[in-house]
């Protein structure tokens, strides 16, 4: 039985492997690539295999991911599931701007509740910081919503270390979500000491670097979506990263495991990284990702992987 994890200082507990749902209704992220019924089935499969946390956002779609997640959640006992969603994007003409003002965040929660067809949101994030709102004031608005029962825990995402400290002045922040993976380890120096001290759960996004760390690609792989612009997928860097992944494959093969599961299990050995939210476009991807929470790495394996990507 996998132990469930407490999110920060809240009363919300989750399976350590959640489901990132940007490929469930995220048509703006994966244009012409997504089937909505397959997306619903991805969510169902996650729930049926023990995953409790579903991570979505206003901007996935926009709005459509929240709607599809809400439809599936209605098929289950609401109290068994943890819905996390995020907001900050505001349409201004043809562009999106970030807004962390209390009024905008409160309206965003009300709008998300309708799309998700639920009475409460278990974890609500400020998705991106804006330039003008004091972060403690923004989080204070979420604390009011928490006291009112509309949300159960408070998160921030994509905040700088200084913005996080401002946001957490009163100790209200339960979760920080930020980019972190073995090819981008800046969070280790930027956040881990602070999140550990303040009892803030750190949830990384892009843990498998858009599939690169899952061992799925070769030097002949080509990309036409957002990956085509990511530095880790370019030229010599791409070849070097693939070589590192192959060294992890040696460890995975010796354990009879998949590369992705070994990588994910390694993250769970890091300070305050207790929850992962790998995404999935297909049901088979969901079924296997849970394995990471069940696997034990030896101290030597942890050190070797650390050294490969040092």
C-alpha distance (Angstrom), angle and dihedral (degrees) to the residues before:
residue distance angle dihedral
X1 . . .
X2 3.80 . .
X3 3.79 113.1 .
X4 3.79 114.3 -119.3
X5 3.81 118.1 -125.5
X6 3.80 127.7 -127.3
X7 3.81 113.0 -129.6
X8 3.78 105.8 -128.5
X9 3.77 112.0 -63.9
X10 3.81 94.4 -28.5
X11 3.79 129.6 106.9
X12 3.82 91.2 -115.7
X13 3.81 115.9 113.9
X14 3.82 125.2 -173.0
X15 3.79 142.6 179.6
X16 3.84 105.3 -97.2
X17 3.81 90.3 -117.6
X18 3.79 113.7 63.5
X19 3.79 131.1 173.5
X20 3.79 122.5 -105.8
X21 3.81 106.3 -149.6
X22 3.79 105.3 -166.1
X23 3.83 86.3 116.1
X24 3.81 90.4 52.8
X25 3.79 102.3 84.9
X26 3.81 93.2 -23.9
X27 3.78 93.1 135.1
X28 3.80 92.5 154.6
X29 3.82 90.0 56.9
X30 3.81 97.4 43.2
X31 3.83 105.0 27.1
X32 3.81 114.8 -155.9
X33 3.81 91.0 -8.5
X34 3.81 105.1 94.5
X35 3.78 132.4 84.6
X36 3.80 110.8 -159.2
X37 3.80 96.5 -148.2
X38 3.78 89.7 51.3
X39 3.79 86.6 51.1
X40 3.79 91.1 53.4
X41 3.80 89.4 48.4
X42 3.80 90.5 51.4
X43 3.81 89.0 57.0
X44 3.81 92.4 45.0
X45 3.79 91.5 49.3
X46 3.79 91.4 50.7
X47 3.80 92.2 52.0
X48 3.81 93.5 43.4
X49 3.81 90.3 54.0
X50 3.79 96.4 51.3
X51 3.80 104.0 -90.2
X52 3.80 109.0 139.0
X53 3.82 104.8 177.4
X54 3.81 121.4 76.1
X55 3.81 113.9 -171.3
X56 3.80 116.5 -158.2
X57 3.82 138.6 147.4
X58 3.79 142.8 -155.6
X59 3.81 91.6 -111.2
X60 3.83 94.5 56.7
X61 3.78 99.0 97.6
X62 3.01 84.4 -14.3
X63 3.81 95.8 -87.7
X64 3.81 95.2 -17.5
X65 3.80 97.0 96.3
X66 3.80 91.2 55.2
X67 3.81 90.1 48.9
X68 3.81 94.0 50.9
X69 3.80 93.2 44.6
X70 3.81 89.2 50.0
X71 3.80 91.6 51.2
X72 3.81 92.3 54.0
X73 3.80 95.1 42.9
X74 3.82 88.5 58.5
X75 3.82 87.2 65.8
X76 3.83 91.6 62.6
X77 3.79 140.4 48.9
X78 3.79 103.6 -76.1
X79 3.81 94.2 -147.1
X80 3.81 91.0 60.3
X81 3.80 92.7 60.7
X82 3.79 136.3 68.0
X83 3.80 117.6 -147.3
X84 3.79 117.8 -162.1
X85 3.77 120.2 -173.7
X86 3.79 137.9 164.9
X87 3.79 141.6 -149.3
X88 3.79 140.6 -178.2
X89 3.82 103.1 116.4
X90 3.80 114.8 110.5
X91 3.79 123.2 -177.4
X92 3.80 111.9 -125.1
X93 3.78 108.2 177.8
X94 3.78 106.5 -54.0
X95 3.80 95.0 -21.4
X96 3.80 136.8 74.9
X97 3.79 120.4 -126.1
X98 3.80 129.6 -176.2
X99 3.80 119.2 -112.5
X100 3.82 124.3 -176.9
X101 3.81 96.6 168.2
X102 3.80 114.5 135.7
X103 3.81 93.1 -118.6
X104 3.80 92.3 51.4
X105 3.81 93.7 47.2
X106 3.81 92.5 48.5
X107 3.80 91.4 49.8
X108 3.81 89.9 46.1
X109 3.79 91.2 55.6
X110 3.81 91.6 49.6
X111 3.81 90.8 49.1
X112 3.81 92.6 47.5
X113 3.80 91.5 50.1
X114 3.81 88.8 58.2
X115 3.81 94.5 47.8
X116 3.80 91.4 46.7
X117 3.83 91.8 45.2
X118 3.79 92.0 -134.7
X119 3.80 139.2 118.9
X120 3.80 95.9 -131.7
X121 3.81 142.0 20.0
X122 3.79 115.5 -135.8
X123 3.81 96.2 -151.3
X124 3.78 124.5 14.6
X125 3.80 121.0 -172.3
X126 3.76 134.5 -164.1
X127 3.80 92.9 -128.7
X128 3.81 99.3 -155.0
X129 3.81 132.6 1.8
X130 3.78 119.5 -110.0
X131 3.80 122.7 -144.4
X132 3.79 100.9 -115.5
X133 3.80 114.2 35.0
X134 3.83 116.4 90.5
X135 3.79 103.3 -119.9
X136 3.81 94.7 -135.5
X137 3.81 88.1 55.6
X138 3.81 91.5 51.0
X139 3.80 92.7 48.9
X140 3.79 89.3 45.1
X141 3.81 88.0 61.6
X142 3.80 89.5 53.2
X143 3.81 89.8 49.5
X144 3.81 87.8 57.2
X145 3.81 89.3 52.4
X146 3.79 89.8 48.3
X147 3.80 90.9 51.7
X148 3.81 88.0 49.8
X149 3.83 91.4 53.5
X150 3.79 96.3 -115.5
X151 3.81 93.3 114.6
X152 3.81 130.8 21.7
X153 3.81 103.0 -157.5
X154 3.79 138.6 15.6
X155 3.79 128.7 -125.4
X156 3.78 139.1 175.4
X157 3.79 126.7 -159.3
X158 3.80 134.4 -160.8
X159 3.81 91.9 8.0
X160 3.80 121.4 150.6
X161 3.83 117.8 -122.5
X162 3.82 89.6 -100.8
X163 3.81 92.6 49.0
X164 3.80 90.9 49.1
X165 3.80 91.9 52.7
X166 3.81 90.3 48.5
X167 3.82 90.6 48.6
X168 3.80 91.9 49.1
X169 3.81 97.7 48.4
X170 3.79 90.5 120.1
X171 3.81 96.1 36.1
X172 3.82 93.7 -109.3
X173 3.83 99.2 128.3
X174 3.82 113.4 100.9
X175 3.81 101.5 171.9
X176 3.78 138.8 28.0
X177 3.80 117.3 -163.8
X178 3.77 115.1 -166.5
X179 3.78 140.3 145.9
X180 3.78 113.2 -78.0
X181 3.76 133.7 151.6
X182 3.79 139.0 134.3
X183 3.82 90.3 -84.7
X184 3.81 93.1 49.1
X185 3.80 110.3 38.5
X186 3.81 99.6 159.1
X187 3.80 91.0 116.1
X188 3.79 90.0 67.9
X189 3.80 91.1 69.1
X190 3.81 97.2 28.7
X191 3.79 101.9 48.8
X192 3.80 120.6 0.2
X193 3.80 98.7 85.6
X194 3.82 91.4 48.0
X195 3.81 97.4 43.1
X196 3.80 90.8 48.3
X197 3.81 92.5 49.5
X198 3.81 93.7 45.7
X199 3.82 95.7 43.8
X200 3.81 92.6 -117.8
X201 3.80 116.5 152.9
X202 3.81 111.4 -128.8
X203 3.82 113.3 -146.1
X204 3.81 113.9 -172.7
X205 3.77 123.1 -146.9
X206 3.81 122.3 -152.9
X207 3.84 88.6 27.5
X208 3.81 90.1 161.9
X209 3.83 93.3 37.6
X210 3.80 93.1 -118.2
X211 3.80 92.2 -49.4
X212 3.81 97.7 -47.3
X213 3.82 92.2 109.9
X214 3.80 92.4 45.0
X215 3.80 92.5 75.7
X216 3.81 92.5 -118.7
X217 3.79 100.5 123.6
X218 3.80 139.5 69.6
X219 3.81 132.8 -164.4
X220 3.81 87.6 -91.4
X221 3.82 94.5 57.2
X222 3.80 114.7 115.5
X223 3.80 130.8 -163.8
X224 3.79 133.4 -155.4
X225 3.82 99.7 176.3
X226 3.83 131.0 69.7
X227 3.81 90.3 -56.2
X228 3.79 89.8 71.6
X229 3.81 88.0 72.0
X230 3.80 99.7 43.2
X231 3.83 113.8 108.3
X232 3.80 92.8 -135.9
X233 3.81 89.3 61.9
X234 3.82 95.8 51.4
X235 3.81 128.4 106.0
X236 3.78 117.5 -68.7
X237 3.81 92.2 3.0
X238 3.81 89.1 59.9
X239 3.82 91.5 51.3
X240 3.80 92.3 47.3
X241 3.80 91.3 49.5
X242 3.81 91.4 50.1
X243 3.81 89.2 52.0
X244 3.80 90.3 53.8
X245 3.80 90.7 49.7
X246 3.80 89.6 52.6
X247 3.81 89.5 56.9
X248 3.80 88.5 54.7
X249 3.79 88.2 49.0
X250 3.81 88.4 63.5
X251 3.81 89.2 59.0
X252 3.80 91.9 44.1
X253 3.82 93.3 49.5
X254 3.81 91.4 49.5
X255 3.82 88.9 53.8
X256 3.80 94.4 42.5
X257 3.80 89.8 -118.6
X258 3.80 137.2 121.3
X259 3.79 121.8 -100.0
X260 3.81 93.0 -119.8
X261 3.80 92.7 54.7
X262 3.79 92.9 50.1
X263 3.82 90.7 50.2
X264 3.80 92.5 48.4
X265 3.81 91.8 46.6
X266 3.82 88.8 52.8
X267 3.80 91.2 57.2
X268 3.79 90.4 55.4
X269 3.82 88.1 62.8
X270 3.85 91.1 62.2
X271 3.82 123.5 99.5
X272 3.84 112.3 -85.6
X273 3.83 92.2 -8.0
X274 3.80 97.6 121.8
X275 3.82 101.8 140.1
X276 3.81 132.3 49.4
X277 3.80 127.7 -168.6
X278 3.81 108.5 -164.3
X279 3.77 112.6 -179.2
X280 3.78 126.3 -129.3
X281 3.77 137.4 -163.1
X282 3.82 94.3 -174.0
X283 3.78 134.9 43.9
X284 3.81 94.0 -122.5
X285 3.81 90.0 60.4
X286 3.80 90.2 56.8
X287 3.79 95.1 49.8
X288 3.77 93.0 56.4
X289 3.81 100.9 41.5
X290 3.81 91.1 69.7
X291 3.81 88.2 67.5
X292 3.82 90.0 77.1
X293 3.81 91.6 70.7
X294 3.80 91.8 51.4
X295 3.79 97.7 49.2
X296 3.81 126.9 91.6
X297 3.79 121.0 -150.7
X298 3.79 119.8 -155.8
X299 3.80 119.8 -121.9
X300 3.80 88.7 -109.2
X301 3.82 92.9 51.8
X302 3.80 90.1 50.1
X303 3.81 91.2 51.4
X304 3.82 93.9 45.6
X305 3.82 92.6 52.2
X306 3.80 89.7 45.9
X307 3.81 89.5 53.2
X308 3.80 95.3 46.5
X309 3.81 90.1 59.0
X310 3.80 98.5 31.3
